[in-house]
Amino acid sequence: MPKKTKEQKIIANYRKKLKLLQQQTYIPPLETTKPKIVIQQINKPIVQENESIKKDELLKKFFFQDLTKSILLIALIVTLEIVLYFVRIK
């Protein structure tokens, strides 16, 4: 294949720049659901306190569950490595 000429290189760079500019200037259409958002914001403070308490409790519960699972897995892996080490020695 023949090499590109200077003109072809300039044209290719120009096309790349145009493509980048078109991608940067693309603005997605805005949604028109503002009234629903306002209604939700008015009702949130009443329910938000109960939900935050529930979320905190759930986060603590899941944290301790994950912690115990992690500790068990680490213990199993370490014991497996110790067993394999002693099996190789014999």
C-alpha positions in Angstrom: 0.0 0.0 0.0 1.3 3.4 -0.8 2.1 5.9 2.0 -0.2 8.8 2.7 0.6 12.1 1.2 0.8 15.3 3.3 -2.6 16.4 2.0 -4.2 13.1 3.0 -2.7 13.3 6.4 -4.0 16.9 6.9 -7.5 15.8 5.7 -7.5 12.8 8.1 -6.5 15.0 11.0 -9.2 17.5 10.1 -11.8 14.7 10.0 -10.7 13.5 13.4 -11.0 16.9 14.9 -14.4 17.4 13.4 -15.6 14.0 14.8 -14.3 15.0 18.3 -16.0 18.3 18.1 -19.3 16.7 17.1 -19.1 14.2 20.0 -18.3 17.0 22.5 -21.0 19.3 21.4 -23.8 16.7 21.6 -26.2 17.6 24.4 -28.8 15.0 25.4 -32.4 16.2 25.5 -33.6 17.4 28.9 -36.5 15.6 30.6 -39.6 17.5 31.5 -40.5 15.8 34.8 -39.8 18.6 37.2 -43.3 18.6 38.8 -42.8 15.0 39.9 -39.5 15.9 41.5 -41.0 18.8 43.4 -43.8 16.6 44.8 -41.3 13.9 45.9 -39.1 16.5 47.6 -42.0 17.8 49.6 -42.9 14.4 50.9 -39.4 13.2 51.6 -38.6 14.8 55.0 -41.5 13.0 56.8 -40.5 9.6 55.6 -36.7 10.2 55.4 -36.1 9.8 59.2 -37.6 6.3 59.3 -35.8 5.3 56.1 -32.5 6.5 57.4 -32.8 4.5 60.6 -33.7 1.4 58.6 -30.8 2.0 56.2 -28.3 2.4 59.1 -29.5 -0.9 60.7 -29.3 -2.7 57.3 -25.8 -1.4 56.7 -24.6 -2.5 60.1 -26.2 -5.9 59.5 -24.7 -6.4 56.1 -21.3 -5.1 57.3 -21.1 -7.7 60.0 -22.4 -10.5 57.7 -19.7 -9.6 55.2 -17.0 -9.3 57.8 -17.8 -12.8 59.2 -17.9 -14.3 55.7 -14.5 -12.7 54.9 -13.0 -13.9 58.2 -14.2 -17.5 57.5 -12.9 -17.5 54.0 -9.5 -16.2 55.1 -9.3 -18.8 57.8 -10.2 -21.6 55.3 -7.6 -20.4 52.8 -4.9 -20.2 55.5 -5.6 -23.6 56.8 -5.6 -25.0 53.3 -2.2 -23.5 52.7 -0.9 -24.9 55.9 -2.2 -28.4 55.1 -0.7 -28.3 51.6 2.6 -27.2 53.0 2.8 -30.2 55.4 1.7 -32.6 52.7 4.5 -31.4 50.4 7.1 -32.0 53.2 6.1 -35.6 53.6 
